[in-house]
Amino acid sequence: MLRLKNEKEHILHRLKIARGQLTKIISMVENDEYCIDILHNSLSVQKALKKVDAKIMEDHLKHCARHQMQNGDSSKTIEELLTIYNYK
């Protein structure tokens, strides 16, 4: 869970921008627009979502994971991280 209001607002803002871009991509596909233009937009959305993922992970490590580890539940933290990165 994102802790600081401004962090949450920042994430929501980025996600809404990505949603708008995705809506545009859908329209481009429906209108048979040039494939490379569609790909440029798609890559842009993917990059934006990766940045969102990184911010959420940073927040998780700074707050949730730290709390779990301080309370002696490091195995849960390790399991979550391994799962999210598909190592398990």
Secondary structure, 3 states (H helix, E strand, C coil): CCCCHHHHHHHHHHHHHHHHHHHHHHHHHHCCCCHHHHHHHHHHHHHHHHHHHHHHHHHHHHHHHHHHHHCCCHHHHHHHHHHHCCCC
